[in-house]
Amino acid sequence: MSKSIYEQALGTEFYKLHPRIQERFGYSSMDQVASIGSGVMERIWFAKWAALPLILGASRHIMFPQGGRNIPFTIENYAYCDSLGRETVTWIRKFQFKHAVRHFDATMIYSSERNRIVDYLGNKQHLAVDLEVSAAANGGIRIRSGAQRFYEGFIQFAFPTPLTATADVIEWYDDQLDKFRIRVNINNPLFGLVFHYEGSFESQFIPIKHIPIDAKPLRVESRE
């Protein structure tokens, strides 16, 4: 059985994770299962000054300029091999606001070239982000973003640090609640917090034979 992209990234540190986190992050395309979850975001917040770039990002399923409390959401993780033969995991997040459903999507691969996970944000894989993955002290998995690159047709460039928004994500299992918990902070190095959410959810594995077509990005980027 092939290792998941997270086990490849963590190495022996993978076994420091809570058993339920190991389970959720330990499957690959060979297992033919999907992790499907639902829950509530206790708080979603965004910086008003960042509304315009967030509007632009929302059109490609990258964050959004909307906030609130006790927002229902779903999360779908499918592991599959993409058209380039890369082990891939989807992150399809849908937030059910009163008058709209907001999306925050991504696909992650393990890049042997870069020796780390690369996260393609949005539904067109035009933004590639290096990820640092570690085991948190509470048995959760911590994911922090690093260098970011833009790819669109013949255009490609690395983002200068002041123009980036860096993510700090921790997902852990709460034994008392018997639920997964997640907290996400996205910061700009000059202006501070841009986007934040935190909440809890339950998740289960379901057997699958094929990945839903709408769970895959609209285009696949070969550049990592």
C-alpha positions in Angstrom: 0.0 0.0 0.0 1.4 3.4 -1.0 2.0 6.1 1.7 -0.2 9.1 1.8 1.3 12.4 0.8 1.2 13.5 4.5 3.0 10.4 5.7 5.6 11.1 3.0 6.0 14.6 4.2 6.1 13.8 8.0 8.2 10.6 7.9 8.4 9.0 11.4 6.8 12.2 12.9 3.5 10.9 11.3 3.2 8.4 14.3 3.2 11.3 16.8 -0.3 12.2 15.4 -3.5 11.2 17.3 -4.8 7.9 15.9 -7.8 9.6 14.4 -5.6 12.2 12.7 -3.4 9.4 11.4 -6.5 7.7 10.0 -7.8 10.9 8.4 -4.4 11.8 6.8 -3.1 8.3 6.2 -4.9 7.1 3.1 -3.9 7.2 -0.5 -5.5 6.7 -3.9 -4.8 2.9 -3.5 -7.4 2.7 -0.7 -10.3 3.9 -2.9 -12.0 5.8 -0.1 -13.0 9.4 0.5 -13.1 11.3 3.7 -16.4 13.3 3.8 -17.2 15.6 6.7 -19.7 18.1 8.0 -19.8 20.5 10.9 -20.0 24.1 12.0 -17.6 27.0 11.8 -17.9 28.8 15.1 -16.4 31.9 13.6 -15.4 33.1 10.1 -13.7 36.5 9.9 -12.0 38.6 7.2 -10.3 41.9 7.2 -12.4 44.6 5.6 -9.4 46.2 3.9 -8.8 42.9 2.0 -12.3 42.7 0.6 -11.3 43.4 -3.0 -8.5 40.7 -3.3 -10.8 38.3 -1.5 -13.6 39.0 -4.1 -11.1 38.2 -6.8 -10.1 35.0 -5.0 -13.7 33.9 -4.5 -14.2 33.7 -8.2 -11.5 30.9 -8.2 -12.6 29.3 -4.9 -9.8 30.9 -2.8 -11.2 32.4 0.4 -14.0 35.0 0.2 -15.1 38.3 1.7 -17.7 37.1 4.1 -17.9 36.3 7.8 -20.2 35.1 10.5 -20.7 32.7 13.4 -22.1 29.2 13.5 -21.8 28.7 9.8 -22.5 25.1 8.6 -19.8 23.7 6.3 -18.8 20.5 4.5 -15.3 19.2 3.7 -14.6 16.5 1.0 -11.1 14.9 0.7 -10.5 12.6 -2.2 -7.2 10.9 -2.9 -6.4 10.1 -6.5 -3.7 10.2 -9.1 -4.0 13.2 -11.4 -3.5 13.2 -15.2 0.3 13.7 -14.6 0.5 10.6 -12.4 0.9 12.6 -9.1 -0.7 11.4 -5.9 -3.2 14.1 -5.1 -5.6 15.0 -2.3 -8.5 17.4 -2.8 -9.8 19.9 -0.2 -13.3 20.9 -1.2 -14.7 23.2 1.5 -18.2 24.7 1.3 -19.6 27.2 3.7 -23.3 27.6 3.9 -24.1 31.3 4.6 -27.7 32.5 4.7 -27.8 33.7 1.1 -24.8 32.0 -0.6 -22.5 29.0 -0.5 -18.9 30.0 -0.4 -16.0 27.7 -1.6 -12.4 27.3 -0.5 -10.8 24.6 -2.6 -7.3 23.2 -3.1 -5.5 20.2 -4.4 -2.3 19.0 -2.7 0.5 16.8 -4.1 3.8 15.5 -2.7 6.6 16.9 -4.9 9.7 14.7 -4.9 11.4 17.5 -6.8 10.8 20.0 -4.0 10.8 17.4 -1.2 7.6 18.7 0.3 3.8 19.0 -0.2 2.8 21.6 -2.8 -0.7 23.1 -2.4 -2.5 24.3 -5.6 -5.1 26.8 -4.3 -8.4 27.3 -6.1 -10.0 25.5 -8.9 -7.5 26.3 -11.7 -4.2 25.4 -10.0 -2.7 28.8 -10.9 -1.3 29.4 -7.4 1.2 26.9 -6.1 2.3 27.1 -2.4 5.0 25.2 -0.6 3.8 23.6 2.7 5.6 22.8 5.9 3.9 19.9 7.7 4.5 18.9 11.3 3.0 17.1 14.3 1.5 19.5 16.9 1.9 19.0 20.6 -1.8 18.1 21.0 -1.5 15.2 18.4 -2.9 17.4 15.6 -1.4 18.1 12.2 0.0 21.6 11.6 0.4 23.0 8.1 2.2 26.3 7.4 2.5 27.8 4.0 5.8 29.1 2.5 6.9 30.2 -0.9 4.2 31.0 -3.4 4.3 30.9 -7.2 1.8 32.1 -9.9 1.3 30.1 -13.1 -1.0 31.2 -15.9 -0.3 30.1 -19.5 3.2 31.4 -20.3 3.3 33.7 -17.2 5.0 32.5 -14.1 6.6 34.3 -11.2 7.3 34.0 -7.5 5.3 36.3 -5.2 7.4 38.8 -3.2 7.0 38.2 0.5 5.1 41.5 1.3 2.4 40.4 -1.3 1.8 37.0 0.1 -0.8 35.7 2.6 0.7 32.9 4.7 -1.5 30.3 6.2 -1.2 28.6 9.6 -3.5 25.6 9.9 -4.0 23.1 12.7 -6.4 20.2 12.7 -6.7 18.0 15.7 -9.0 15.5 17.3 -10.9 16.5 20.4 -11.5 13.4 22.5 -14.0 15.1 24.8 -16.2 16.4 21.9 -15.5 13.2 19.8 -15.0 15.5 16.8 -12.2 16.9 14.7 -11.4 20.6 15.3 -9.7 23.0 12.9 -8.3 26.5 13.2 -7.0 28.5 10.3 -5.2 31.9 10.4 -4.1 33.6 7.2 -1.8 36.6 7.6 0.0 39.2 5.5 3.5 40.0 6.8 2.8 43.8 6.6 -0.9 44.2 7.5 -1.5 41.2 9.8 -4.6 38.9 9.9 -6.5 38.6 6.6 -8.8 35.7 7.1 -9.6 33.3 10.0 -11.9 30.5 10.8 -12.3 27.9 13.5 -14.8 25.1 14.1 -15.5 21.4 14.5 -16.7 18.6 12.3 -17.3 14.9 12.1 -16.0 12.8 9.2 -16.4 9.3 7.8 -14.8 7.3 5.1 -16.9 6.1 2.2 -15.8 3.7 -0.5 -15.5 5.2 -4.0 -14.6 3.9 -7.4 -14.4 7.2 -9.2 -13.7 10.8 -8.1 -16.6 13.1 -8.8 -15.8 15.3 -11.8 -16.7 18.5 -9.9 -14.2 17.6 -7.2 -11.2 17.9 -9.5 -9.7 21.3 -10.6 -10.7 22.8 -13.9 -7.2 22.5 -15.2 -4.0 20.7 -14.0 -0.7 22.6 -13.7 2.5 20.6 -14.4 4.7 23.2 -12.8 5.3 22.7 -9.1 
